């Protein structure tokens, strides 16, 4: 088993590096549904046995509310594997302070696994157990990307991970040298609103930390293109 999974960062961006299609300009060649369809098709073609998004994105998918049980046995630490957690792919998110809540054990049919900071309360862990959600409580107060990948490989047998988060989480993995391939679907659209709240493609400052080696370009339906790069050390 490798020390960490192979990590492919997969994303869609406007030409000016924004990820919020709700603000994209229109194109005569295609629409958001076309670019979203291409994204999902490539996601499936990656054949990853897990995919990872940030806390904010996972909250939008989970759509749950806090519901800690009134009474509970002390939940296990550091790892809890819920029934069905051996199915693939896993849906993974970091949740340092335990703010994510779920309606059930999966998102879109994929079993959920969350990584939590060491200070998370037992009541929140008990809530996850009751909902059938797997979790890992990390050693420190923050969730470290390298630690996440090591646990995924060692304890969950994950060999191939699709990194599909926003600017913060994608940037943190890239800056740490933990991404092997970068794939960007470039939509024929602009955002243009620098004042609006939104997600830029990458955060954190990456100059000197990595190099991108061109692999391929593919023209997609709807006027988009798919660019693939190998990620090398800086």
DOMARPA-434339 format. One record per residue: residue in one letter; x, y negated, z of N, C-alpha, C in turn. Coordinates in pm, whole numbers. Each point is the difference from the previous one (the first is absolute). Layout:
BEGIN
+-----+--------+--------+--------+--------+--------+--------+--------+--------+--------+
! res !    nc1 !    nc2 !    nc3 !   cac1 !   cac2 !   cac3 !    cc1 !    cc2 !    cc3 !
+-----+--------+--------+--------+--------+--------+--------+--------+--------+--------+
!   A !      X !      Y !      Z !      X !      Y !      Z !      X !      Y !      Z !
...
+-----+--------+--------+--------+--------+--------+--------+--------+--------+--------+
***
This chain:
BEGIN
+-----+--------+--------+--------+--------+--------+--------+--------+--------+--------+
! res !    nc1 !    nc2 !    nc3 !   cac1 !   cac2 !   cac3 !    cc1 !    cc2 !    cc3 !
+-----+--------+--------+--------+--------+--------+--------+--------+--------+--------+
!   X !     84 !    119 !      0 !    -84 !   -119 !      0 !     88 !   -125 !      0 !
!   X !    -22 !    -94 !    -94 !     80 !   -123 !     -1 !    -23 !    -82 !    126 !
!   X !     95 !    -91 !     30 !    -12 !    -83 !    120 !   -114 !    -99 !     -8 !
!   X !    -39 !    -38 !   -121 !   -115 !    -86 !    -19 !    -64 !     32 !   -134 !
!   X !   -128 !    -37 !    -17 !    -64 !     23 !   -129 !     57 !    -91 !   -108 !
!   X !    -15 !     40 !   -125 !     20 !    -90 !   -111 !   -112 !   -104 !      4 !
!   X !     35 !   -127 !    -13 !    -98 !   -108 !     14 !    -13 !    -74 !   -133 !
!   X !   -122 !     -4 !    -52 !    -31 !    -74 !   -122 !    -93 !   -114 !     36 !
!   X !     46 !   -124 !    -19 !    -84 !   -116 !     24 !    -84 !    -25 !   -125 !
!   X !   -133 !      3 !     16 !    -94 !     -9 !   -111 !    -95 !   -115 !     26 !
!   X !     -9 !    -94 !    -95 !    -80 !   -118 !     26 !    -47 !    -63 !   -131 !
!   X !   -101 !    -86 !     12 !    -45 !    -84 !   -110 !     22 !   -145 !     38 !
!   X !     46 !    -80 !    -94 !     29 !   -140 !     28 !    -44 !    -86 !   -117 !
!   X !    -39 !   -124 !     31 !    -16 !   -100 !   -106 !    139 !    -42 !    -47 !
!   X !      7 !    -75 !   -108 !    129 !    -43 !    -53 !     73 !    -89 !    100 !
!   X !    -75 !    -73 !     84 !     65 !    -84 !    100 !     11 !     69 !    137 !
!   X !     -5 !    131 !      0 !     37 !     76 !    119 !   -104 !      8 !    109 !
!   X !   -126 !     -7 !    -33 !   -106 !      9 !    100 !    -77 !    131 !    -13 !
!   X !    -52 !     46 !    112 !    -65 !    131 !      4 !   -150 !     -6 !     18 !
!   X !    -58 !   -121 !      6 !   -144 !    -12 !     25 !    -75 !    -19 !   -131 !
!   X !    -54 !    107 !    -61 !    -66 !    -15 !   -131 !   -124 !    -88 !      2 !
!   X !    -55 !    -26 !    119 !   -119 !    -86 !      8 !     30 !   -142 !    -49 !
!   X !    128 !    -39 !     -5 !     37 !   -135 !    -43 !     68 !     -1 !   -137 !
!   X !      7 !    116 !    -64 !     69 !      5 !   -129 !    -77 !    -75 !   -108 !
!   X !     75 !    -61 !    -93 !    -62 !    -56 !   -119 !    -50 !    114 !    -89 !
!   X !    -93 !    -34 !    -88 !    -57 !    100 !    -90 !     93 !     24 !   -120 !
!   X !    -17 !    115 !    -63 !     76 !     33 !   -120 !    -96 !     53 !   -106 !
!   X !     18 !    -38 !   -127 !    -85 !     56 !   -105 !     32 !    147 !    -29 !
!   X !    112 !     48 !     55 !     44 !    137 !    -30 !    -51 !    103 !    100 !
!   X !    -46 !    -46 !    117 !    -44 !     95 !    101 !    -49 !    -72 !    123 !
!   X !    -35 !     77 !    101 !    -56 !    -56 !    123 !     56 !     76 !    119 !
!   X !    -35 !    -47 !    120 !     51 !     61 !    123 !    -29 !    150 !      3 !
!   X !   -118 !     40 !    -46 !    -35 !    142 !      4 !     96 !     84 !    -85 !
!   X !     49 !    -57 !   -111 !     96 !     72 !    -83 !    134 !     16 !     71 !
!   X !     46 !   -107 !     63 !    129 !      5 !     70 !    -10 !     88 !    123 !
!   X !   -115 !     -4 !     68 !    -19 !     87 !    117 !     -4 !    146 !    -43 !
!   X !    -65 !     27 !   -114 !     -5 !    136 !    -50 !    138 !     52 !    -35 !
!   X !     84 !    -86 !    -59 !    137 !     40 !    -33 !     79 !     27 !    128 !
!   X !    -22 !    -83 !    102 !     69 !     19 !    127 !    -34 !    137 !     60 !
!   X !   -128 !     34 !      1 !    -42 !    128 !     57 !     54 !    117 !    -80 !
!   X !      2 !    -14 !   -133 !     51 !    108 !    -84 !    147 !     26 !     26 !
!   X !     78 !   -108 !     14 !    142 !     17 !     29 !     20 !     53 !    141 !
!   X !    -80 !    -48 !     94 !      4 !     53 !    137 !    -17 !    152 !     -2 !
!   X !    -98 !     50 !    -73 !    -23 !    144 !     -6 !    117 !     71 !    -68 !
!   X !     56 !    -62 !   -104 !    109 !     63 !    -74 !    128 !     10 !     83 !
!   X !     15 !    -85 !    101 !    118 !      7 !     86 !      6 !    131 !     78 !
!   X !   -118 !     59 !     25 !    -10 !    126 !     73 !     73 !     -7 !    135 !
!   X !    -16 !   -112 !     67 !     59 !    -15 !    133 !    -83 !     79 !    101 !
!   X !     67 !     54 !    102 !    -76 !     70 !    103 !    -34 !    -90 !    118 !
!   X !     24 !   -130 !    -16 !    -46 !    -99 !     97 !      6 !   -137 !    -65 !
!   X !    -88 !    -91 !     46 !      8 !   -140 !    -43 !    -11 !    -89 !    122 !
!   X !     68 !   -114 !     -8 !     13 !    -87 !    116 !    -37 !   -143 !    -37 !
!   X !    -84 !    -61 !     84 !    -38 !   -140 !    -16 !     20 !    -71 !    134 !
!   X !     -9 !   -132 !     -1 !     12 !    -76 !    123 !   -126 !      4 !     84 !
!   X !      9 !    -54 !    121 !   -113 !      4 !     92 !   -121 !    -74 !    -55 !
!   X !     21 !   -117 !    -61 !   -112 !    -79 !    -50 !    -74 !     75 !   -110 !
!   X !     74 !     59 !    -92 !    -63 !     77 !   -108 !    -74 !    120 !     55 !
!   X !     60 !     71 !     95 !    -67 !    117 !     56 !   -127 !    -40 !     75 !
!   X !      2 !   -116 !     67 !   -120 !    -45 !     71 !   -115 !    -22 !    -97 !
!   X !     29 !    -52 !   -119 !   -103 !    -20 !   -102 !    -56 !    132 !    -48 !
!   X !     83 !    103 !     -3 !    -44 !    132 !    -43 !    -76 !     74 !    110 !
!   X !     49 !    -13 !    123 !    -57 !     77 !    111 !   -137 !    -52 !     42 !
!   X !    -13 !   -132 !     10 !   -128 !    -64 !     32 !    -62 !     52 !    128 !
!   X !     83 !     32 !     97 !    -51 !     50 !    127 !     -5 !   -107 !    106 !
!   X !    -64 !     31 !    112 !     -7 !    -90 !    114 !     53 !     72 !    124 !
!   X !     44 !    -79 !     97 !     53 !     59 !    123 !   -106 !     83 !     70 !
!   X !     35 !    121 !     40 !    -95 !     88 !     68 !     76 !     95 !     92 !
!   X !     76 !    -53 !     97 !     74 !     88 !     91 !    -95 !     85 !     84 !
!   X !     32 !    127 !     19 !    -86 !     85 !     84 !      1 !    -47 !    145 !
!   X !   -112 !     21 !     68 !    -10 !    -44 !    140 !     91 !     84 !     90 !
!   X !      7 !    128 !    -29 !     89 !     87 !     76 !     79 !     85 !    -99 !
!   X !    122 !     34 !     38 !     81 !     80 !    -92 !    117 !     61 !     77 !
!   X !     49 !    113 !    -52 !    123 !     58 !     50 !    118 !    -79 !    -55 !
!   X !    111 !      5 !     69 !    117 !    -72 !    -46 !     40 !     47 !   -139 !
!   X !      0 !    -88 !    -98 !     30 !     41 !   -137 !    149 !     31 !    -17 !
!   X !     32 !     87 !    -94 !    141 !     38 !    -19 !     84 !   -113 !    -55 !
!   X !    126 !      1 !     36 !    103 !    -87 !    -54 !    124 !     85 !    -27 !
!   X !     83 !    -28 !    -97 !    -13 !   -111 !    -94 !    -82 !     32 !   -125 !
!   X !    -33 !    129 !    -22 !    -65 !     37 !   -125 !   -131 !     72 !     28 !
!   X !   -102 !    -37 !    -73 !   -126 !     75 !      0 !    -35 !     33 !   -144 !
!   X !    -16 !    130 !    -28 !    -42 !     45 !   -132 !   -147 !     42 !      7 !
!   X !    -83 !    -76 !    -66 !   -143 !     29 !      2 !    -31 !    118 !    -91 !
!   X !   -112 !     69 !     24 !    -41 !    105 !    -93 !    -11 !    -55 !   -142 !
!   X !     54 !     74 !    -95 !     -4 !    -43 !   -139 !    118 !    -85 !    -43 !
!   X !     93 !    -27 !     92 !    113 !    -87 !    -33 !    101 !     68 !    -91 !
!   X !    -20 !    128 !    -26 !     89 !     69 !    -93 !    -42 !    -19 !   -145 !
!   X !   -118 !    -62 !    -22 !    -42 !    -29 !   -138 !     81 !   -115 !    -56 !
!   X !     13 !     -2 !   -131 !     78 !   -104 !    -67 !    -83 !    -62 !   -111 !
!   X !     22 !   -131 !    -24 !     99 !    -88 !     63 !    -49 !    -56 !    132 !
!   X !     96 !    -42 !     83 !    -31 !    -72 !    121 !    -12 !   -149 !    -30 !
!   X !    -90 !    -68 !     72 !    -16 !   -146 !     -7 !     64 !    -58 !    125 !
!   X !    105 !    -79 !    -16 !     84 !    -41 !    112 !      1 !   -153 !     13 !
!   X !      5 !    -46 !    125 !     14 !   -144 !     25 !     71 !    -21 !    133 !
!   X !     84 !   -103 !     11 !     53 !    -39 !    130 !   -103 !    -85 !     74 !
!   X !     -5 !     15 !    131 !    -96 !    -76 !     80 !     62 !    -22 !    137 !
!   X !     93 !    -93 !      6 !     85 !    -17 !    118 !    -78 !    -11 !    130 !
!   X !   -106 !    -79 !      1 !    -71 !    -29 !    125 !   -133 !     74 !     14 !
!   X !    -31 !     89 !    -93 !   -122 !     77 !     13 !   -126 !    -77 !    -32 !
!   X !      0 !    -73 !   -111 !   -116 !    -79 !    -39 !    -88 !     69 !   -105 !
!   X !     47 !    109 !    -57 !    -78 !     68 !   -102 !   -105 !     91 !     62 !
!   X !   -120 !     -3 !    -57 !   -109 !     86 !     46 !    -63 !     68 !   -122 !
!   X !    -40 !    124 !     18 !    -45 !     81 !   -113 !   -139 !     56 !     25 !
!   X !    -73 !     18 !   -108 !   -132 !     62 !      9 !     11 !    151 !      7 !
!   X !    108 !     53 !    -54 !     18 !    144 !     -3 !    146 !     34 !    -26 !
!   X !     29 !    126 !    -29 !    139 !     45 !     -7 !     72 !    -30 !   -131 !
!   X !    -73 !    -51 !   -100 !     64 !    -19 !   -130 !    -40 !   -133 !    -62 !
!   X !     75 !    -39 !   -101 !    -27 !   -117 !    -83 !     -5 !     47 !   -144 !
!   X !   -116 !    -11 !    -61 !    -15 !     47 !   -137 !     27 !    148 !    -16 !
!   X !    -20 !     76 !    107 !     23 !    144 !     -4 !    138 !     43 !     42 !
!   X !     91 !    -97 !     21 !    137 !     33 !     41 !     14 !    -16 !    151 !
!   X !     52 !    103 !     69 !     14 !     -8 !    145 !     96 !   -112 !     41 !
!   X !    -35 !    -67 !    110 !     73 !   -120 !     43 !    107 !     36 !    103 !
!   X !    113 !    -70 !    -10 !    107 !      6 !     99 !     46 !   -142 !     28 !
!   X !     -1 !    -41 !    128 !     45 !   -134 !     35 !    125 !      9 !     89 !
!   X !     87 !    -99 !    -18 !    121 !    -13 !     82 !    -20 !   -117 !     95 !
!   X !     18 !     24 !    129 !    -31 !    -97 !    104 !    124 !    -36 !     81 !
!   X !     -2 !   -121 !     58 !    107 !    -41 !     90 !    -11 !     71 !    133 !
!   X !    109 !      2 !     74 !      6 !     76 !    125 !    -96 !    -53 !    106 !
!   X !    -43 !   -126 !    -10 !    -86 !    -58 !    102 !   -148 !     23 !    -20 !
!   X !    -39 !     77 !   -100 !   -142 !     19 !    -27 !    -67 !     72 !    118 !
!   X !   -122 !    -41 !     31 !    -71 !     54 !    116 !    -52 !    140 !    -28 !
!   X !    -10 !     80 !    107 !    -55 !    135 !    -13 !   -144 !     -3 !    -51 !
!   X !    -75 !   -104 !     37 !   -140 !     -9 !    -44 !     -8 !     -6 !   -153 !
!   X !     95 !    -71 !    -62 !     -2 !     -7 !   -146 !     39 !    135 !    -60 !
!   X !     97 !     66 !     59 !     37 !    133 !    -49 !   -118 !     97 !     12 !
!   X !    -72 !     -9 !    111 !   -116 !     86 !     19 !   -108 !    -28 !   -105 !
!   X !    -13 !   -127 !    -39 !    -94 !    -36 !   -106 !     40 !     65 !   -132 !
!   X !    129 !     -1 !    -32 !     47 !     63 !   -123 !    -23 !    150 !      4 !
!   X !     28 !     62 !    114 !    -24 !    143 !     14 !   -147 !     33 !    -24 !
!   X !    -88 !    -82 !     58 !   -144 !     23 !    -14 !    -46 !    -14 !   -145 !
!   X !     68 !    -83 !    -77 !    -35 !    -20 !   -140 !     74 !     95 !    -93 !
!   X !     87 !     83 !     56 !     72 !     96 !    -83 !    114 !    -62 !    -79 !
!   X !     57 !   -109 !     51 !    109 !    -70 !    -67 !    134 !     40 !     63 !
!   X !     94 !     40 !    -83 !    134 !     34 !     47 !     79 !   -126 !     31 !
!   X !     98 !     13 !     90 !     81 !   -117 !     32 !    139 !     41 !     45 !
!   X !     90 !    -98 !     -7 !    135 !     12 !     54 !     26 !   -125 !     83 !
!   X !     38 !     17 !    125 !     40 !   -112 !     86 !    151 !    -12 !     -9 !
!   X !     47 !   -113 !    -50 !    143 !    -19 !    -23 !     73 !    -30 !    131 !
!   X !    132 !      8 !     -6 !     81 !    -21 !    120 !     -3 !   -144 !     48 !
!   X !     -7 !    -95 !    -93 !      6 !   -140 !     37 !   -132 !    -71 !    -15 !
!   X !      0 !   -128 !     35 !   -122 !    -80 !     -7 !    -42 !    -26 !   -144 !
!   X !     96 !      1 !    -93 !    -30 !    -19 !   -141 !     14 !    131 !    -75 !
!   X !    -64 !      4 !   -117 !      7 !    120 !    -84 !    113 !    -22 !   -100 !
!   X !    103 !     81 !     10 !    117 !    -14 !    -85 !    -18 !     82 !   -127 !
!   X !     19 !    -60 !   -119 !    -20 !     75 !   -125 !     85 !    126 !    -11 !
!   X !    127 !     -9 !     39 !     87 !    117 !     -9 !    -48 !    112 !     92 !
!   X !    -47 !    -38 !    119 !    -53 !    100 !     93 !   -125 !     66 !    -57 !
!   X !    -86 !    -80 !    -62 !   -120 !     55 !    -62 !     35 !    108 !   -102 !
!   X !     94 !    -33 !    -88 !     34 !     94 !   -106 !     64 !    126 !     56 !
!   X !     85 !    -14 !    102 !     62 !    118 !     61 !   -105 !     92 !     61 !
!   X !    -98 !    -58 !     69 !   -107 !     81 !     61 !    -85 !     66 !   -108 !
!   X !    -30 !    -73 !   -106 !    -82 !     57 !   -107 !     68 !    121 !    -62 !
!   X !    130 !     -8 !    -21 !     71 !    113 !    -58 !     13 !    115 !     99 !
!   X !     41 !    -31 !    121 !     30 !    104 !     98 !   -124 !     67 !     56 !
!   X !   -101 !    -79 !     34 !   -114 !     53 !     74 !   -124 !     24 !    -85 !
!   X !     -6 !    -60 !   -119 !   -119 !     17 !    -83 !     32 !     56 !   -138 !
!   X !    127 !     23 !    -28 !     38 !     63 !   -125 !    -24 !    -86 !   -123 !
!   X !     -4 !   -132 !     15 !    -24 !    -89 !   -113 !    129 !    -16 !    -80 !
!   X !    -10 !     25 !   -129 !    117 !     -9 !    -87 !     -8 !   -116 !    -99 !
!   X !   -120 !    -50 !    -26 !    -18 !   -104 !   -101 !   -107 !    -97 !     49 !
!   X !     37 !   -127 !     16 !    -88 !   -100 !     60 !    -22 !   -114 !    -98 !
!   X !   -126 !    -37 !    -21 !    -34 !   -119 !    -78 !    -18 !   -116 !     95 !
!   X !     86 !   -101 !    -13 !     -7 !   -122 !     82 !    -85 !   -101 !    -74 !
!   X !   -119 !    -30 !     54 !    -98 !    -80 !    -72 !    -54 !   -115 !     84 !
!   X !     87 !    -60 !     79 !    -42 !   -106 !     89 !      9 !   -138 !    -62 !
!   X !     -8 !   -100 !     86 !     13 !   -139 !    -42 !    144 !    -47 !     11 !
!   X !     17 !   -133 !     -6 !    133 !    -56 !     -5 !     86 !     33 !    121 !
!   X !    -59 !     -1 !    119 !     79 !     20 !    121 !     54 !    142 !     10 !
!   X !    -86 !     99 !    -16 !     46 !    138 !     19 !     85 !     46 !   -117 !
!   X !    -37 !    -38 !   -123 !     84 !     36 !   -114 !    139 !    -62 !     15 !
!   X !      2 !   -129 !     39 !    128 !    -68 !     17 !     85 !     61 !    110 !
!   X !    -62 !     43 !    110 !     77 !     57 !    110 !     65 !    132 !    -40 !
!   X !    -70 !     82 !    -77 !     58 !    126 !    -46 !    111 !    -24 !   -102 !
!   X !    -21 !    -96 !    -90 !    103 !    -33 !    -98 !    125 !    -55 !     68 !
!   X !    -18 !    -92 !     94 !    113 !    -61 !     69 !     81 !    102 !     78 !
!   X !    -67 !    104 !     49 !     67 !    104 !     79 !     64 !    108 !    -88 !
!   X !    -10 !    -14 !   -132 !     59 !    100 !    -89 !    -73 !    132 !     -1 !
!   X !   -133 !     -5 !     18 !    -78 !    123 !     15 !    -90 !     28 !   -119 !
!   X !     17 !    -73 !   -109 !    -82 !     20 !   -120 !     90 !     52 !   -112 !
!   X !    -48 !    105 !    -67 !     77 !     62 !   -108 !    -42 !    -49 !   -138 !
!   X !   -127 !    -33 !    -13 !    -51 !    -44 !   -130 !   -106 !   -108 !     21 !
!   X !      0 !    -99 !    -89 !    -98 !   -107 !      3 !    -77 !      1 !   -131 !
!   X !   -132 !      8 !     10 !    -86 !     -7 !   -117 !   -100 !   -112 !     16 !
!   X !     -6 !    -89 !    -98 !    -90 !   -115 !      6 !    -88 !     -1 !   -124 !
!   X !   -132 !     -1 !     21 !    -92 !    -27 !   -109 !    -16 !   -151 !     -6 !
!   X !     46 !    -59 !   -108 !     -7 !   -145 !    -16 !   -125 !    -35 !    -79 !
!   X !    -97 !    -59 !     70 !   -127 !    -36 !    -63 !     16 !   -128 !    -80 !
!   X !    -72 !    -14 !   -113 !      7 !   -123 !    -80 !    -84 !   -109 !     64 !
!   X !     45 !    -45 !    117 !    -79 !    -96 !     79 !     93 !    -82 !     87 !
!   X !    -50 !   -116 !     40 !     69 !    -87 !     94 !    -91 !    -25 !    120 !
!   X !     62 !    -26 !    116 !    -75 !    -43 !    117 !      7 !   -152 !      8 !
!   X !    118 !    -53 !     21 !     22 !   -143 !    -10 !    -34 !    -82 !    122 !
!   X !    -67 !     57 !    100 !    -39 !    -76 !    118 !    100 !     25 !    112 !
!   X !    100 !    -84 !     10 !    106 !     20 !     99 !    -48 !    -31 !    142 !
!   X !   -110 !    -72 !     12 !    -50 !    -36 !    133 !    -94 !    104 !     58 !
!   X !    -54 !     87 !    -86 !    -99 !     98 !     47 !     68 !    110 !     81 !
!   X !    -73 !     51 !     96 !     50 !    115 !     73 !      2 !    119 !    -94 !
!   X !    105 !     75 !      5 !     11 !    115 !    -89 !    131 !     70 !     23 !
!   X !     27 !     98 !    -79 !    118 !     82 !     19 !     93 !    -20 !   -119 !
!   X !    121 !    -46 !     26 !     98 !     -4 !   -106 !     59 !    139 !    -17 !
!   X !     62 !     24 !   -113 !     44 !    135 !    -33 !     95 !     56 !    105 !
!   X !     99 !    -80 !     43 !     96 !     49 !     99 !     36 !   -114 !     94 !
!   X !     23 !     35 !    125 !     42 !    -96 !    100 !    139 !     37 !     52 !
!   X !     65 !    -95 !     63 !    115 !     34 !     82 !    136 !    -37 !    -56 !
!   X !     10 !    -37 !   -127 !    131 !    -32 !    -56 !     79 !    126 !    -31 !
!   X !     16 !     32 !   -127 !     61 !    127 !    -39 !    132 !    -17 !    -73 !
!   X !     42 !   -124 !    -26 !    125 !    -21 !    -72 !    116 !     63 !     75 !
!   X !     82 !     77 !    -73 !    115 !     66 !     58 !    -30 !    132 !     69 !
!   X !   -129 !     36 !      8 !    -38 !    123 !     69 !    -29 !    116 !    -94 !
!   X !    -24 !    -29 !   -128 !    -32 !    106 !    -93 !     25 !    -47 !   -142 !
!   X !      3 !     97 !    -91 !      6 !    -27 !   -143 !   -107 !     85 !    -69 !
!   X !    -55 !    -52 !   -109 !   -100 !     73 !    -76 !     59 !     44 !   -133 !
!   X !    -10 !    128 !    -29 !     48 !     57 !   -125 !   -120 !     40 !    -85 !
!   X !    -13 !    -62 !   -117 !   -116 !     23 !    -87 !    -10 !    147 !    -40 !
!   X !   -123 !     53 !     10 !    -26 !    138 !    -39 !    -89 !      8 !   -123 !
!   X !   -115 !    -69 !      3 !    -92 !     11 !   -114 !   -104 !   -110 !      7 !
!   X !    -67 !    -21 !   -113 !   -115 !    -89 !     -7 !   -106 !     68 !    -85 !
!   X !   -125 !    -11 !     45 !   -112 !     63 !    -70 !   -112 !   -103 !    -15 !
!   X !    -54 !    -11 !   -121 !   -115 !    -88 !    -22 !   -127 !     74 !     40 !
!   X !    -83 !    -64 !     81 !   -122 !     60 !     51 !   -122 !    -64 !    -65 !
!   X !   -114 !     64 !     17 !   -126 !    -62 !    -44 !    -24 !   -129 !     78 !
!   X !    -72 !    -92 !    -61 !    -34 !   -124 !     68 !    108 !   -105 !     -6 !
!   X !    102 !     21 !    -82 !    104 !   -101 !    -14 !    107 !      1 !    107 !
!   X !      1 !    100 !     88 !     99 !      8 !    107 !    120 !     83 !    -45 !
!   X !    109 !    -13 !     71 !    117 !     84 !    -25 !     45 !     61 !    132 !
!   X !     59 !    119 !     -8 !     51 !     69 !    118 !    152 !      3 !     -9 !
!   X !     66 !    -69 !     93 !    144 !     -7 !      6 !     52 !     93 !    110 !
!   X !    103 !     78 !    -32 !     58 !     91 !     99 !    150 !    -27 !     14 !
!   X !     45 !     -6 !    127 !    139 !    -25 !     30 !     49 !     99 !    106 !
!   X !    125 !     41 !    -13 !     66 !     73 !    107 !     58 !   -103 !     95 !
!   X !    -13 !     23 !    130 !     50 !    -95 !     99 !    136 !     48 !     50 !
!   X !    101 !    -86 !    -15 !    137 !     33 !     38 !     45 !    -89 !    116 !
!   X !    100 !     41 !     75 !     51 !    -86 !    108 !     53 !   -131 !    -55 !
!   X !     -9 !   -105 !     82 !     47 !   -131 !    -42 !    151 !    -11 !      2 !
+-----+--------+--------+--------+--------+--------+--------+--------+--------+--------+
***
